[in-house]
Amino acid sequence: MSLFYPARAKCFKCNTETEVELAVSVNAERRPDLRAAILDRSFQATDCPNCGTRMRLPAHMSYTDQTRGEWILVDAPEQAADAEGAEAEARQVFDDLYGANAPEVAQEIGRDLKPRLVFGWPALREKLLCGEYALDDVVLELLKIAILRNVPKSPLSDATELRLVGAGDGALKFAWFESVSEQQISLLDVPQDIYDDIAADGTGWAALRGQFDGQYYVDFKRLLVA
């Protein structure tokens, strides 16, 4: 079931308040239009009725797509400062819905779901794109580490993030974003062969790959914090 609650959003430019529907959960099987809206970046976006400023509502919801084996808890980018606490919350929520604390019929569903925790809408969109392009999200994060090692002067900071935004013509397409505003900083194309090489390398990346084992928060930034 997809749940929305009525709320009020205040424009950050003119302070005008407007009525909105705030997402609490999305079931993409029953509402494929919501998955499409996430992918085209229109999900939870609204225009201020007074000045027309585009606003994106804050992220705090669960996303489920049983057919694709996806269960994702989405939180606001600001919560990444306490990623450990947010991950513990995600584990508890999943356990209650589909894990050890759930009825057996729900546990059967949960065995086919891959639980994840993300911060912000670009991060959620990236996880869905991994499914669209049949990419392993752990390998994708290892690829980002390779990018940081080999691309000089990256805009990496606590306030920025590197996200997959597309694929085609033998390349994976990435963009740097400001985490809170979602403003795009720069674009970067990476040959898909590099991803394929990392995926096929069973030893060279084993130590870093192992740090994602059993984790909900699959993001290279967790390794930087560690």
N, C-alpha and C positions, 0 to 999 in steps of 0.2 A: 504494500500500500504506500502511496505517496501522500505525505501530509504537509499541509501549509497552514500557518497561523496568521491571523491578521496582526499587523504591526504598523508603526509609523516610522518613516524615514525622514531625516532632516538633511536638506541640501547643504553641502559644505561650502557653497559659494554665497547663497542668499538666505540660508537658514529657513527656507520654506519647508513645512512639513507636509507629507503626502501619505495616503493610505497605501500599504503594500501587502503582499502575501509572502511571508517569510518561510522558506523551505525548512522542514525538520527532517524529512526522509524522502527519498526518491526510489521507486521501484521501476527500473528501466524496462523490464519485461512488459509491465502493464501500461507504462507511459513512455514509449520510445521517442515521443516528441520532446521529452525532457532531456533524454540523452543527446538528441540532435541539438537542442538549445545549448547544452554544455559545450558541445564540440564547436558550435558556431559563435560561442562567447556571448550569447544573448541571455543565458540563464541568469535569473535574479538580477537583471539589469533593468533600470527604469530611468526615465527622463524627468527632471524637475518640471512640474507644471508651470512654474513661474518664470524660470530663466532658461530652461531647456538643457541644463547641465546633465550629462550622463552620469548615473550613479550605479554602483554595484553593491548589492546588499551583502552584509557580512556572512561568512561561511561558518555554519555549525550544524551539520546534518550527517545522516548516514545515506549511503548509496548502495543499492543492491541490484545485481543483474545475475540471476541464478544460471541462465543459459550460458553466459560468458564466464561464470565462476568468479564474479567480482563482488566483493564487499569492502567498502571504503568508508572510513570515518573521516569527514572533512571538517577541519577547524580553521580558525582565522590565522593569518600569517603571524600575528603578534604572539600567538600561543606557542610558536616554535621555540621561544626562549625557555620554555619548560617542556621540551619534547619528551623527556622521560616520564613526567607526570601525565602528559596527554596520551602517551603510549599505554601506560597502565590503565587509563580510563578506557581506551579503545579495546584493550583485552577484556576488561570487565563487561563492556557492552556486548562484545561478540560472544563471550561465554554465556551471558544471560539470554541472548537471542538464539544462538546456534551452537554453543559449546556445552561445557560440562553442566551448566545450570539450566539448560533448556530441556524441553521434552524430547523424547527419543526421535520423534518424527522430524523435529527441527534439527536435531544433531545430525541426522542423515543428510539433510540439505547442507548443513555446515561443513561436512566432510568434503564437499565439492567446491567450496568457496575459498578464495585466497584473500585473507583479511589484510587490509592496508590502512595506514594512517597518512593523511596528507594535510598540508597547511596552505589554504588558499585555492582559488578557482583555477589558476594556471597549472597547479600541481595535480588537481583532479583531472583536468583535461588531458594532461600528459599520460596519466595512468590509462585513460580510455583509449588514447592513441596507441599505447603499447598493445592493447587488445586488437585494435583495428589493423595494425601492421605486423601482428604476430611477433612482437618483441618481448624479450625477457626484461622485466624492469630492473632486476639486479645487474644484468649485463649493461643496461643503459646507464646505470649510475657509475659503473666501472669505466665506461666510455667517457663520461664527463670528467672523471679523474684524469684520464689520458689527455683530454682536451686541455685541462688546466696545466698539465705538465708540459704541453707542447705549444700552446698558443700564448704568446707574450702579452702582457698588459691586459689581462682579463679584468672585467669590472667586478670581480668577486668581493663581496662584503656581507655583513650581517643583514643589510637592507636590500640585497639583490639575489636573484636566483637564475639558474640556467635551466631552460625547459625545452623539451621536444615540442615542436609546433607543426611538423609535417614530414613527409617523405616523398621521394620520387626522383626519377632520373639517376638512380644509383647513389643517392645521397640522403642522409638524415638531416633534417633542417631544425636548427636550434635558435632560440632567441634568449637574450638576457632581459630580464624584467626587474623593475622595482617591485619589491614584494607586496607592499601595501597598496600602492596606487595602480599596480599592474601596467604601468607605463613601459613600453618597449624601448630598450636602450640600443640594442644592436642585434644583427642576425649573423648566423654562422652555419655554413653547410659543411657537413663531415661525410666523407665517402663511407658508404655502408660496409665496404670491405673491412674497415677498421673494426666496426661492431662485430662482424662475422669472425674476425681473427680472435677477438677477445672471447667470444662465445665458444670458440673451438679450443682455446688454450686452457687445458685442465690443470696446469701446474703454475704457470707464471702469475696468475691472478688469484690463486687459491686462498692465500692468507686474507686478502681483502674481501674476496667473495664470502669467506666463512664468517665475517663479521656481520653479514646480513642474515645468516641462518636463523630462522624462527622469529625474525623481527617484523613488526608491523610497519614501522617507519623506515621505509626503504628509500633513502636519500643520501647522496654522498656527504651532505653536511653533517650527518651524524658521526661520520668518521673524523671530520675536522674537529668537532666538539670533543670526541674521545681522545 
